Amino acid sequence: MKTHGLRPTQLHTPGERLLHGKGVDSSVGAGRAEDWIGLDATVWSGTVCAVRGWRHHGRIRVGFHWFDDREIANWDLAPYWHECGPGPGAPSWSLPPTESEVALCLGHADARVRAAALARAESGALPASVLPLVLIRCADTDERVRDLARTALDRALADADEAVLRRLAPLAALVGVRRRYGTWVREAVLGRLGGLPEKTVTDLLSSSEREARIAALLAGAAYGRLGMTQAWAVAEGDPDEGVRVHAVRTVIRLALASGRPAVLDGTRARVLAHLNADRSYEVRRTTLAAAVEAGLLRARDLADLAVGHRVRRIRRQSCTAVLAGADGDTVLDRLLCAPDAAVRSVAVGRLRGAGRGDELVRHLADPSGAVRAAACRELRAAGADPRAHYRVLCADPAAVTPAAVIGLAEQRNPEDAALLHALTRDPQATVRARALSALRMLGADSDDVLPPFADAAGPGPAPAGEAAGA
């Protein structure tokens, strides 16, 4: 009999289990850092519709049947802020509130409800099981809620033993990365521990949540609990692109912080290999930007990338980066020989500023129109006339090239038609073909010029193609 391995189904989210009266421990599942974040997120998403006055209605499939999602979890039954006549108001919870109600209020979308739940800590009526939720509220976006939560957490941690602090360490590291005001939380917990436990880094790196793995990288590097080997393993093997980018950035920071030449050289070589090995263009692009910003790559490394990388945008990004540096002029010769015309054109545009303006004429006959345009632009800026140089090139039978012929036509001067007519009889078939193209560009391809070139057996296939197209 054939069997199929099916994953266990989960009908209720952690927040919905709280809504049905389950305890905090049974609702949060395994109790990992990401489980507490998930519990907080599902409570907020469930209560936000009522707080903002939205009308939510949806359907959910269970087995072969569809149900109104309010039959599974009706968030209208969750605690809400109840105005008590002339009084200040209070949450609509039981008296005294149950553990699940307090947990729901700590993750509620209404800041007044969250603050009311935290105010119970002053009288010692806050259940110990919700301490991780109090920790999350220490990074709340509402200032009053943050202050109440931090006071409550300080009071709770003052008498906490090391085992409690170690249980809270992964969540503190995750909140410190994920939340805008999370730095205080991370320092409050890890400061009492005297640093980040290695087990915390290992647990977060093995998590299925990308934010947890990113938190492990950032917190581990900040507290000296992450090695280069661990960081490279994440950079080269993590399935998430964002995590790989964070891992590479972490590797670069660790290498620079070490200050050892051997480590820097090894990291540089591995980053260059990673730029070719990673399967994601976005990861390669961001890796290059991070390495350039950190100053890890040398001018010759960037020049090699600009000349030889297989991705066009990486080549051009490397070219821009190397020419923006102080050593850009030292690799100009390498860039001027690049197969990518865009790289060559940028390098040609740098020649005059590098005091090598006399080399511009050599690039007027480049096969790429972009490079020729850059050379012409720089010559004009230097006060020279590119057309005069083109006429000299085209008048010399030993020096004329197809690109020089097109370059002369690109000057758009009708007086050059006579010289171009003479080039239609050049011994080189490609020169003759480009001369016909140039005459067409100038509008000087009269009917008596084209017919002699239409026979491929005589003038050659390239001139015949130009004549037939005309």
N, C-alpha and C positions, 0 to 999 in steps of 0.2 A: 504493500500500500504506500502510495506516494504522499508525503506530508509536506506542508509549506510552513516555513518559519515566519510567523507573523508577530509583529511587535505588539505589546499590550496596549490597548486603547485607553485613553484618558478622557473621560467625558467632561469633567469639571476642571477649570483652571484653579491655581492656588487661591486666587481671590474669591472665586465662586464657592470653594469649599469653606472659606471663612464665612461667606454669606449664608451658607446652610448650617452654620453653628458649629463647625468642626474646630478643634483646638488649633493653636498656632503650630505646634510641633507636627501634627498630622497634615496640616495644610502646606507647610513649606517643603515637604518631601525630605530629601537627603540633607538639607540644611547647609548646602554649599553657599558660597558667596553669591553666585549667580542665581541661586534659588531665592534668596532673600530679595535680590533686585527684581526678579520676576514677580514675586508676590506683591511687592510695592507697586510695580507697573500695572498689574492686572486690576488692583483695587482702584488706582487712579483712573484707568481707562473705563472702568465700570461706573464710577460715580461722576465723571466729568459731564456726561450728558445732562443729568439732573441739575448740576451746578450752573451750567451755561444755558439752560433752557432749551436744549435740543430734544427733539422727539426721535427716539431711536426705535426701529422695528426691523427685525431680520428673521431669517429662518435657518435652522440647523438640521443636518441630516444625522440620524442615529440609526445605524443598520440600514434597513430599506425604507425607512419612513422619515418624513420631514416634520419638524415641530417648530412652533414659534419659540424663538430663543428665550423669551421671558418665561416659558415653561421650564427651561433648564436653570436659569438664574435671572430673577427679577430684581434688578438693582434699585428699583423704586423702594424696596423694603430695607435698603441699607440705611444706616444712620445719616441724618441730615441736620442742618442747622435750623433749630426751631426757635422762632421769635416768641418770647414769653411776655407778651403784653408790654408794659412799660419797662420791664427788666432788660438786662443785657442779652438774654437769649442763651441757649445751651444746645448741645447735640441731643438728638432724639434717641437716647439709648436707655437701657434698663437702669434701675437704681437698686443696687450698684451695677455698673455695666459689666457684662461678661468679658472674658478674655478675648473672644473673637470680635466683639464689638469694639474694644479698645484697639485691636490690631487694624480693624477696618477704618477707624477714625484716624489712626496714625498715617495711613496711606491715602486718605480722602483728598479729593480734588479741591475742597473748600478749605482755605487756610485757617478759618475760624475753628473748624472741627479739629484739624490737626493740633492747633494750639491748645484747645480745651483738653484733648487727650494728654498732651505733654504736661499740662498744669497739674494733673493728678500725681506727678512724680514728687511735687513739693510736700504732699502729705504721705508719701510712701505707698500710695495705692496703685502704682503701676506694676503690672505683673512682670516678673523677671524674664519670662519667655519672649517678651517683645523688645528686649534690649537691642537686638540687631536692627529693628525698625527705628528705634530711637537714634541709633548711630546713623542711619540713612538720613533721618530728618536733620542731623547736624549740618548737612550740605543742602538744606532746603532753599528754594528761591525766595521764600518770604523771610524777611529779617527777624520778625518776632518769633516765628517758629524756630529758626536757627538758634536764636539766643536761648529759648526755653530748652531745646534739645541738648545744646552743649552744656548747659547747667546740669541737666539731668544725667548726661553721660559722665561728666566730671564726678558727680556724686556717686554714681554707680561704680566707676572704675577705681575710685579711691580705696574701696574695700575689696576689689576683685583680686582673685589669685591669678597666678601665671597661666593656669589652664584656661580660664575665661578669656584672658588677653590673647592667647594663641588661637582660640576659636574665632575671635573677632578680627584677627590680623588679616586674613584673606579679604574679608568684606571691607575693612578699612583701606587696604591697598586698592581694591576695585573702585570704591567710592572716591578715593583720592584722584583717580584718573578720569572716571566717567562724569563726575559732577563738577560744576563750575566752582563751588565753594568747598570742595572736598579735601583741600590740602590740610585744613585744620584737623579733620577727622583722622587722616593718616598719621599726622604727627602726634595726635593725642594718644592713639593706641600704640603705635610702633615706638614712640618715645618712651613709654613706660616699659616696653619690652626690651629696650636697648638696641633696637634694630629690627630688621625683617628676618623672620625664621626661614631657613632654607626649605623646610617642608611647605611653607606658604607659596614660595616660588614654584616648587614642583607641582603642587596641587593646581595652581592657576594655569600653568603651562599645559597641563593635561586636560584642561576644561574644554568642553565643546563650544563654549561661547567665545567669540572673537574678542569681546571687550575684556574678558578675564585674562586671555593670553597677552593682550596689549598691556594690561595692568602689571602682569608679571614681568614683562620686559622693562617697562619704565621704572617700576618700584625696585625691581632687582638690580638694575643698573645704578639707581640713585643710592641704594644702601649697600652696594658692593657684594650682592649675593648672586650675581649673574656672571657666568664666565663666557669667554669668547666662543668656546665650543658649543655651549647651550644656545647662544644667540645665533650662531651660524646654522645650527640645526633647524631653528625656526625659520630663518631667512630662506633656506633652501628647500624646506620640506613642508611648510604650513600650507594648507589648501586655500587660505584666504589671502587675497592680494594685499589688503590693508595691513594685516599682521606681518606679512613678509617685508613690507616697506618699513614698518616700525622696527622690525628686527635688524634690517640693514642700517638704519639710522643709529640704533643702539650699538651695533658693532663699531661703527665709525666713531661714535663718542667714546667708547671704551678704548679703542686704539689710540685716539688722540690723548686721552687722559693718561694712558700708560707712559707716553713719551719715549718709548724704546724704539730705536730705528728698525730693529728686526721685526717688531710687531707691526709697525707702520708699513713696512715693505710687504709683509705677508698679507696684511689687510688690503693694501692697494691692489696687489695682484689678484686677490680673490674677488674684490669688487669689480675689477675689469672683466674677470671671467663670468661673474654673475650678470653683467650687462649683456652677455651673449647667451647665457644659459637659461635665464628665466623665460618662461613661456608667455608672460604678460608684457605687452608694450608699456602699459601704464606703470608697472613696477620698474621696468628698465628706465623709463623717463624720470620717474621720481628718484630712483637710486642715483642716477647721474646728477640730478639737481642737488641732492643731499651731499654727494661727494664733492661737488664743485663749491657749494656753499661752505663746507667745512674746510676747504683747502687741502683735501686729501690727494687729489690727482695733480700730477705735474703737467707742465706745458706739453711735453712730448707724449704723455699718455692721452691727453685730449686731442692732440694732432693725429695720433694713430687712430683714435675713434672717428675723427672727422673724415679721415681718408678711407678707412677700411671697414667700418661697421656696416652690417647688412641692412639696418633700418635707416631710412632716409632722414627721419626727424631726429634720430640720435646723432647722425652725422652733422646735421646742421646745428643742433643744440650744442654739440661739442665745439664746433667751429666758432660759434658766437662766444662761448665761454672762454676759449683759449685766447681769442683776440681781445677780449675784455680785460685779460690779465696783464701784468707787467712784462711777462716774458713772451707775449704774443708775437713780437717781431722776429724772435729767434726761430720760429717754426714756419715762417712764411713760405720758404722754398718747398717745404713738405706739403703745405696746403695748395700751393699753385699747381702741383702735379696730381691733385685729387681727381678721381674719376667723376665725382659729383660736380656738375657745372655750377650749382649754387654755391658750393664751398669755394671753387676757383674764383667766382665773381666777387665774393666777399673778400678773398685774399687780394685780388687785383685792386679792389677799392681801398686797401690798406697800404699799397705800395708807396703812394705819394707821401702819406704821413710818416712812413718809415724812412724817408730820404732816398727812396729808390724809384723816383718818378721816371728816370731814363729807361726803365725796363717796361714801361707801359706799351711802347710800340710793338714789342714782341707778342703781346696778347691781343693785338688787333686782328690777328688771323686765327683766333681760337675757333674751334668748330661750334661752340655754343654762342647763340645770339646774346644771352645774358652776360657772358664774359666780355664779348665785344662791346656791348653797350656800356659796361662798367669801365672798360679801358677808354672808350671815347669820352665818357663823362669826366673821367679824371684828367685826360689830356686837355679838354676844354677848360677845366678849372685851373690848369697850369698855364693857360694862355696859348696852347698849341692848337693846330687845326688837324683833326683826325683824317679829313678828306685828302689832304696833301700826302700824308703817309700812305694812305690806301692807293693813291695814284702811283706812287713810287713802287709799291709792291706789285701792282697789276701791270706796270710797264716793263717789269723785269721778267722775261720768260723763265729764268732759272729760279725765281723767288715766288712767282704767282701760285696761289693755292685756291681751291674752291671757296674756302671761307673768306679769303681776302676779296674775291670777286663779289660775294654777297655783301660783305662789309662795305664795299664801295657803293653798291646799290642802295644800301641802308642810309647813306647820306642824302639821298633823294635830290641829287643835282642833275638836271637834264643834260648838262654839258659833258657828262661822263659817258654818254651813249656811244660816242665815236670810239672811245677806248674799249668799251664792252663789245662793240661790233667786231673789233679786231681780235678779241679773245674768243670769239666763236670759231676761229680757225686754229686755236691752240692745239698742240699735239695731244694733250691730256683730255680724254673724253669727259672726265668729271668737271674740268675747267670749262669746257665748251657747254656742258649742261648748265652749270651755274651762270655762265654768261647769258644764256637764253633766259634763265629765270630772272636775272638782273634786268635784262631789257624789258621783260614783262612788268617788273616792278616799276620801271620808269615810264612805262607806256610807249616804248620805242620799238616794239616787236612788230614791224610792218609785215604785210602779207608776202612780200618778196624775200623776207629773211627766213621764214619758218619752213617752207616746203623742202628745201634741200636737206633738212635735218630729219625729216619724217621717216626715212628709210633706216631701219635699225641695222641693216647689213652694211651700210656705208658709214655714217658718222658714229655709230655705236648705239647700244640700247639706252644709255642715260640721256644723251641729247635727243634721241628719237622720242623718248617718253616725254620730255619737256615740250618738244614741238607738237606732239600729238595732243597733249593737254592744252596747249595754247590754241 
